[in-house]
Amino acid sequence: YLVIDEVHHIADWGESFRPSYGKLGRVRHDLGDPPVLCFTATAGPRTESEVLRSLDIPEARVLRRNVDRPNIALLRAFVQSAERRYRIMERLIRQCDGKALVFVPTVSIGEKVHQGLADLGLDAPFFHGRLDKPKRDRKSTRLNSSHTDITRMPSSA
């Protein structure tokens, strides 16, 4: 078997984010075309089609299940003042014991959010697809660490 987790990365960012995901179709063929199990919680119909095409398995059987994630909340708020927006984010992040993800549409907006949170004392790592591999690896390790606490700025900052 070839098992691929987070398979939506084949379509979402491709070569710019996870270059190895773009090569999985060739890897599958090099392995002798084994059965494939792919997992994702975020792929819509367009992404699903792109994944199947990329892996050269257009007739694959696709199983869809509803994923109930009670530990995940989605909040969307329209706030005019950037300062007020960052204060709301800061309060919500602190209420989550510092374990939160803030999604932004562009790198430039992410940089502004990162700085706005830093100005309020939060050391929130900013992760995006344009990071070079060493920075991406360091931030990914920090993000996945069970010891991560972004509610306090480190003393060396």
C-alpha positions in Angstrom: 0.0 0.0 0.0 0.9 3.6 -0.5 -0.7 5.6 2.3 -0.9 9.4 2.0 -2.1 11.7 4.8 -3.1 15.3 4.2 -3.4 14.4 0.5 -5.0 17.8 -0.3 -1.5 19.2 -0.3 -1.1 17.7 -3.8 -3.6 20.3 -5.0 -3.5 23.1 -2.4 0.0 24.4 -2.7 1.8 21.8 -4.6 5.5 22.5 -5.3 5.7 25.7 -3.3 4.6 24.2 0.0 5.3 20.5 0.1 7.3 19.7 -3.0 7.3 15.9 -2.2 3.5 15.8 -2.6 3.8 16.8 -6.2 6.0 13.7 -6.9 3.7 11.1 -5.4 2.2 10.1 -8.7 5.6 9.1 -10.0 6.5 7.5 -6.7 3.3 5.4 -6.9 4.4 4.2 -10.4 8.0 3.6 -9.2 6.6 1.4 -6.4 4.7 -0.8 -9.0 1.3 0.9 -8.7 0.3 -0.4 -5.2 -3.1 0.2 -3.8 -3.5 3.7 -2.5 -5.1 5.0 0.7 -5.4 8.8 0.9 -6.7 10.8 3.8 -7.8 14.4 4.1 -10.4 16.3 6.0 -10.5 19.3 3.7 -10.6 18.3 0.1 -13.6 19.5 -1.9 -14.7 18.1 -5.3 -12.2 20.1 -7.3 -9.3 19.1 -5.0 -10.4 15.5 -5.1 -10.3 15.5 -8.9 -6.9 17.0 -9.0 -5.6 14.5 -6.5 -6.9 11.5 -8.4 -5.5 12.9 -11.7 -2.1 13.6 -10.1 -1.9 10.1 -8.7 -3.1 8.7 -12.0 -6.1 6.9 -10.3 -9.1 8.6 -12.0 -11.4 5.6 -11.3 -10.5 5.2 -7.7 -13.3 4.5 -5.2 -13.7 7.5 -2.9 -15.2 7.2 0.5 -16.5 10.4 2.2 -17.4 10.7 5.8 -18.6 13.5 8.0 -15.9 14.5 10.4 -17.2 15.8 13.7 -14.4 17.8 15.5 -15.9 19.2 18.7 -12.4 20.6 19.7 -12.4 22.9 16.6 -14.3 26.1 16.4 -14.5 28.6 13.5 -14.9 32.2 14.1 -15.3 35.0 11.5 -15.6 38.5 12.7 -15.7 41.8 10.7 -13.8 44.4 12.7 -12.7 47.7 11.1 -9.9 48.6 13.5 -6.7 46.5 13.2 -5.8 47.2 16.8 -9.2 45.9 18.0 -9.0 42.9 15.7 -5.6 41.9 17.2 -6.9 42.4 20.8 -9.8 40.1 20.0 -7.5 37.5 18.5 -5.1 37.8 21.5 -8.0 37.2 24.0 -9.3 34.2 22.1 -5.8 32.7 21.8 -5.2 33.1 25.5 -8.6 31.4 26.2 -7.4 28.4 24.2 -4.3 28.1 26.4 -2.2 29.4 23.5 -3.1 26.5 21.2 -4.8 28.1 18.2 -4.3 28.5 14.4 -5.2 31.8 12.7 -5.7 31.4 9.0 -5.0 34.4 6.8 -5.4 34.8 3.0 -2.0 36.2 2.1 1.5 36.3 3.4 1.4 40.1 3.7 -1.7 40.0 5.9 -0.1 37.2 7.9 2.9 39.4 8.5 0.6 42.2 9.8 -1.3 39.8 12.0 2.0 38.3 13.3 3.3 41.8 14.2 0.0 42.9 15.7 0.0 39.9 18.0 3.6 40.4 18.9 2.9 44.0 19.8 0.4 42.5 22.4 3.0 40.1 23.8 2.1 37.0 21.8 5.0 35.0 20.2 2.9 33.5 17.5 5.0 31.6 14.9 4.1 32.7 11.3 4.1 29.7 9.0 3.6 30.0 5.2 4.6 28.3 2.0 7.4 30.8 1.1 9.6 29.9 4.1 12.8 28.2 3.3 13.1 24.6 4.4 15.2 25.2 7.6 12.7 27.9 8.8 9.7 25.8 7.8 11.2 22.8 9.7 11.9 24.8 12.9 8.4 26.4 12.9 6.8 23.1 12.1 8.6 21.4 15.0 7.6 24.2 17.3 4.0 24.1 16.2 3.8 20.3 16.7 5.6 20.4 20.1 3.5 19.6 23.1 5.5 22.3 25.0 4.6 25.2 22.7 3.1 28.1 24.6 2.5 31.2 22.4 0.9 33.2 25.2 4.2 34.5 26.5 7.0 36.1 24.6 10.3 34.2 25.2 12.8 36.1 27.3 15.3 36.0 24.4 12.9 37.8 22.0 
